[in-house]
Amino acid sequence: MNKSNNDSQKIVYAGVIFFAMLVILALICIFFLFSGSGNNDNPVGLKNPEQLDAPPAVTAEDLAEEYQNRPEITPEMQGTIDQTVLKLASLGEFGQLDKYLAEQEAAYKNAEGDESQGVEDWLVKSAMLRADVATTVNLNEANAAISWISYTSPEILAAAVAYTPISLKADAFMDYSSAMFPLIPSGNASAVNLQPAEIEDPAEMLAEINNGSSEKFYGLSAYDMTLFGYRCRFFAIADEAGYYRPYSLVGIDGHLVEPVTKQTVMEIKRALDPYSDLDSVISITPFHEDEYKAMMAEHPDWFDENGAYIVDRNAIGDNTPTPATPIETAPAEGDAAPVETPAA
């Protein structure tokens, strides 16, 4: 009997508690319902959806209209953009370059009709440039192998070679006799002076490269730049899909004399042991024009008629791939180590 009474009391208590909770919830709902309409001067809540501070929805039609209202890009403007891209790449300002390209993307539309003749698809080109910039900024040991063969713009690739540590680019060059430099410090960026260069006979050079390679390449591009005071020429080679990769870096105008002549890809790999820090293998002595001229005056037979340093090609080794440019072979005097110099 007592057990039955206890069960009845529990049921009563549970019912009272449940009823009390319903009353409390009802009071809370009534409170919020009336508090939302208490101030007619500043109505808020779902009763006044027009007052919500949400941005208007942007439709596909809105985006298409905004694009059509942009001015068309012209060949002149395209040339200005190309110059700015080259300047910022030369300075290693990759973050600023990406920001600049994004701004231009939002400011212009592709040329249409007759105006499109001779003008590249601007939006596609800008997207590819920005992709190359992102590849450069995100280069690391894990992705270097695939990154170096994925560039679509040779000027960004040339800048990446200048501003990347040796540990990330030592395996990037196809020509193992390429000169190799550490990354350019930001304080020396203004001296890089990246500029497009003309190749004397690109078809012949391309044929020589293909003859010495198991792959077939279809494009060739060259850029001149100054690295630690040494004027160099960078060659980039393009595959069938239009992706560029580093081919060679050689000295021009007689540059790359001792001690930098020993710092080729092959020499670096010979000097390296498993415990070495690859980026500390090379110690660069900046090029000095006065010292170079004094050496020419003291040893005129060390230089050809164009002032280029004469090297012994056979000293590099029998397994060296096809050189980037034809060179003259002559015995070098002293301890001068081999270096690639383009033919005049």
For each residue, the residues with C-beta under 8 A, 3 or more apart:
1: 4 5
2: 5 6
3: 6 7
4: 1 7 8
5: 1 2 8 9
6: 2 3 9 10
7: 3 4 10 11
8: 4 5 11 12
9: 5 6 12 13
10: 6 7 13 14
11: 7 8 14 15
12: 8 9 15 16
13: 9 10 16 17
14: 10 11 17 18
15: 11 12 18 19
16: 12 13 19 20
17: 13 14 20 21
18: 14 15 21 22
19: 15 16 22 23
20: 16 17 23 24
21: 17 18 24 25
22: 18 19 25 26
23: 19 20 26 27
24: 20 21 27 28
25: 21 22 28 29
26: 22 23 29 30
27: 23 24 30 31
28: 24 25 31 32
29: 25 26 32 33
30: 26 27 33 34
31: 27 28 34 35
32: 28 29 35 36
33: 29 30 36 37
34: 30 31 37 38
35: 31 32 38
36: 32 33 44 45 47
37: 33 34 40 43 45 47
38: 34 35
39: 42 43
40: 37 43
41:
42: 39
43: 37 39 40 47 48 51
44: 36 48 51
45: 36 37 48
46: 49
47: 36 37 43
48: 43 44 45 51 52
49: 46 52
50:
51: 43 44 48
52: 48 49
53:
54:
55:
56:
57:
58: 62 63
59: 62 63
60: 63 64
61: 64 65
62: 58 59 65 66
63: 58 59 60 66 67
64: 60 61 67 68
65: 61 62 68 69
66: 62 63 69 70
67: 63 64 70 109
68: 64 65 109
69: 65 66
70: 66 67 107 108 109
71: 107 108 109
72: 108 109 110 111 112 115
73: 77 78 108 109 110 111 119 122
74: 77 78 111 115 119
75: 78 79 118 119
76: 79 80
77: 73 74 80 81 108
78: 73 74 75 81 82 119 120 122
79: 75 76 82 83
80: 76 77 83 84
81: 77 78 84 85 104
82: 78 79 85 86
83: 79 80 86 87
84: 80 81 87 88 100
85: 81 82 88 89 97 100 101 129 155
86: 82 83 89 90 155 194 195 196
87: 83 84 90 91
88: 84 85 91 93 94 96 97 100
89: 85 86 92 93 94 97 155 156 158 159 194
90: 86 87 159 189 192 193 194 225
91: 87 88 189 190 192
92: 89 159 162 163 184 186 189 192
93: 88 89 96 97 189
94: 88 89 97 98 133 136 137 159 163
95: 98 99 137
96: 88 93 99 100
97: 85 88 89 93 94 100 101 129 133
98: 94 95 101 102 130 133 134
99: 95 96 102 103
100: 84 85 88 96 97 103 104
101: 85 97 98 104 105 126 129 130 133
102: 98 99 105 106 130
103: 99 100 106 107
104: 81 100 101 107 108 122 126
105: 101 102 108 122 123 126 127
106: 102 103
107: 70 71 103 104
108: 70 71 72 73 77 104 105 122
109: 67 68 70 71 72 73 112 122 123
110: 72 73 116 119 121 122 123
111: 72 73 74 115 116 119 122
112: 72 109 115 116
113: 116
114: 117
115: 72 74 111 112 119
116: 110 111 112 113 119
117: 114
118: 75
119: 73 74 75 78 110 111 115 116 122
120: 78 124 125
121: 110 124 125
122: 73 78 104 105 108 109 110 111 119 125 126
123: 105 109 110 126 127
124: 120 121 127 128
125: 120 121 122 128 129
126: 101 104 105 122 123 129 130
127: 105 123 124 130 131
128: 124 125 131 132 152 153
129: 85 97 101 125 126 132 133 152 153 156
130: 98 101 102 126 127 133 134
131: 127 128 134 135 152
132: 128 129 135 136 151 152 153 156 157 160
133: 94 97 98 101 129 130 136 137 156
134: 98 130 131 137 138
135: 131 132 138 139 147 150 151 160
136: 94 132 133 139 156 159 160 163 164
137: 94 95 133 134
138: 134 135 143 147
139: 135 136 143 144 147 160 164 168
140: 143 144 168
141: 144 167 168
142:
143: 138 139 140 146 147
144: 139 140 141 147 148 168 169 171 172
145: 148 149 171
146: 143 149 150
147: 135 138 139 143 144 150
148: 144 145 151 169 172 245 246
149: 145 146 239 243 245
150: 135 146 147 243
151: 132 135 148 154 156 157 160 236 243 244 245
152: 128 129 131 132 242 243 244
153: 128 129 132 156 157 244
154: 151 157 158 221 223 236 238 244
155: 85 86 89 158 159 194 196 223
156: 89 129 132 133 136 151 153 159 160
157: 132 151 153 154 160 161 236 244 245 246
158: 89 154 155 161 162 194 223 225 234 236
159: 89 90 92 94 136 155 156 162 163 192 194
160: 132 135 136 139 151 156 157 163 164 169
161: 157 158 164 169 172 234 246 249
162: 92 158 159 181 183 184 192 194 225 227
163: 92 94 136 159 160 183 184
164: 136 139 160 161 168 169 183
165: 168 169 182 183 278 279
166: 169 170 180 181 182 183 268 278 279 281 282
167: 141 170 277 278 279
168: 139 140 141 144 164 165 172
169: 144 148 160 161 164 165 166 172 173 180 246
170: 166 167 173 180 265 268 269 278
171: 144 145
172: 144 148 161 168 169 245 246
173: 169 170 176 178 180 246 247 248 249 265
174: 209 213 237 245 246 247 248 321
175: 178 247 248 265 320 321 322 323 324 340
176: 173 264 265 266 269 319 320 321
177: 248 264 265 266 316 320 321 323 324 338 340
178: 173 175 246 247 248 249 250 264 265 324 340
179: 230 232 249 250 251 256 260 263 264 339 340
180: 166 169 170 173 249 263 264 265 268 282
181: 162 166 184 227 228 230 232 249 260 263 282 284
182: 165 166 279 282 284
183: 162 163 164 165 166
184: 92 162 163 181 188 189 192 227 228
185: 188 189
186: 92 189
187:
188: 184 185 191 192 228
189: 90 91 92 93 184 185 186 192
190: 91
191: 188 226 229
192: 90 91 92 159 162 184 188 189 225 226 227
193: 90 224 225 226
194: 86 89 90 155 158 159 162 223 224 225
195: 86 223 224 225
196: 86 155 221 222 223 224
197: 222 223 224 233
198: 222
199: 202 205 220 222 235
200: 343
201: 204 205
202: 199 205 206 220
203: 206 207
204: 201 207 208
205: 199 201 202 208 209 220 235 324 325
206: 202 203 209 210 217 218 219 220 237
207: 203 204 210 211
208: 204 205 211 212 322
209: 174 205 206 212 213 217 220 237 247 322
210: 206 207 213 216 217
211: 207 208 322
212: 208 209 321 322
213: 174 209 210 216 217 321 322
214:
215: 239
216: 210 213 239 240
217: 206 209 210 213 220 237 238 239
218: 206 238 239 240
219: 206 237 238 239 242 244
220: 199 202 205 206 209 217 235 236 237 238 247
221: 154 196 235 236 238 244
222: 196 197 198 199 233 234 235 236
223: 154 155 158 194 195 196 197 233 234 236
224: 193 194 195 196 197 231 232 233 234 252
225: 90 158 162 192 193 194 195 231 232 234
226: 191 192 193 229 230 231 232
227: 162 181 184 192 230 232
228: 181 184 188 260 284 286 287
229: 191 226 286 287 288
230: 179 181 226 227 251 255 256 260 286 287
231: 224 225 226 251 252 253 255 287
232: 179 181 224 225 226 227 249 250 251 252 255 256
233: 197 222 223 224 249 250 251 252 342
234: 158 161 222 223 224 225 246 248 249
235: 199 205 220 221 222 246 247 248 249 250 324 325
236: 151 154 157 158 220 221 222 223 244 245 246 247
237: 174 206 209 217 219 220 244 245 247
238: 154 217 218 219 220 221 242 243 244 245
239: 149 215 216 217 218 219 242 243 245
240: 216 218
241:
242: 152 219 238 239
243: 149 150 151 152 238 239
244: 151 152 153 154 157 219 221 236 237 238
245: 148 149 151 157 172 174 236 237 238 239
246: 148 157 161 169 172 173 174 178 234 235 236 249
247: 173 174 175 178 209 220 235 236 237 324
248: 173 174 175 177 178 234 235 323 324 325 340
249: 161 173 178 179 180 181 232 233 234 235 246 324
250: 178 179 232 233 235 256 324 325 339 340 341 342
251: 179 230 231 232 233 254 255 256 309 339 340 341
252: 224 231 232 233 255 308 341 342
253: 231 307 308
254: 251 257 292 296 303 306 307 308 309 341
255: 230 231 232 251 252 287 292
256: 179 230 232 250 251 260 261 309 339 340 341
257: 254 260 261 287 292 295 309 336 339
258: 261 262 335 336 337
259: 262 263 283 285
260: 179 181 228 230 256 257 263 284 285 287 339
261: 256 257 258 264 309 311 336 337 338 339
262: 258 259 267 337
263: 179 180 181 259 260 267 268 282 284
264: 176 177 178 179 180 261 267 268 316 338 339 340
265: 170 173 175 176 177 178 180 268 269
266: 176 177 269 270 316 317 320
267: 262 263 264 270 271 337
268: 166 170 180 263 264 265 271 272 278 281 282
269: 170 176 265 266 272
270: 266 267
271: 267 268 276 281
272: 268 269 276 278 281
273: 276
274:
275:
276: 271 272 273 280 281
277: 167 280 281
278: 165 166 167 170 268 272 281
279: 165 166 167 182
280: 276 277
281: 166 268 271 272 276 277 278
282: 166 180 181 182 263 268
283: 259
284: 181 182 228 260 263
285: 259 260
286: 228 229 230
287: 228 229 230 231 255 257 260 292
288: 229 291 292
289: 292 293
290: 293 294
291: 288 294 295
292: 254 255 257 287 288 289 295 296
293: 289 290 296 297
294: 290 291 297 298
295: 257 291 292 298 299 302
296: 254 292 293 299 300 302 303 307
297: 293 294 300
298: 294 295
299: 295 296 302 303 333
300: 296 297 303
301: 333
302: 295 296 299 309 310 332 333 334 336
303: 254 296 299 300 307 308 309 310
304: 307 308 310 328 344
305:
306: 254 344
307: 253 254 296 303 304
308: 252 253 254 303 304 341 344
309: 251 254 256 257 261 302 303 336 339 341
310: 302 303 304 328 330 332
311: 261 315 327 329 330 332 336 338 339 340 341
312: 315 329 330 331 332 338
313: 316 323 327 329 338
314: 329
315: 311 312 332 337 338
316: 177 264 266 313 320 338
317: 266 320
318:
319: 176
320: 175 176 177 266 316 317 323
321: 174 175 176 177 212 213
322: 175 208 209 211 212 213
323: 175 177 248 313 320 326 327 340
324: 175 177 178 205 235 247 248 249 250 340 342
325: 205 235 248 250 340 341 342 343
326: 323 342 343
327: 311 313 323 340 341 342 343
328: 304 310 343
329: 311 312 313 314
330: 310 311 312
331: 312
332: 302 310 311 312 315 336 338
333: 299 301 302 336
334: 302
335: 258
336: 257 258 261 302 309 311 332 333
337: 258 261 262 267 315
338: 177 261 264 311 312 313 315 316 332
339: 179 250 251 256 257 260 261 264 309 311
340: 175 177 178 179 248 250 251 256 264 311 323 324 325 327
341: 250 251 252 254 256 308 309 311 325 327
342: 233 250 252 324 325 326 327
343: 200 325 326 327 328
344: 304 306 308
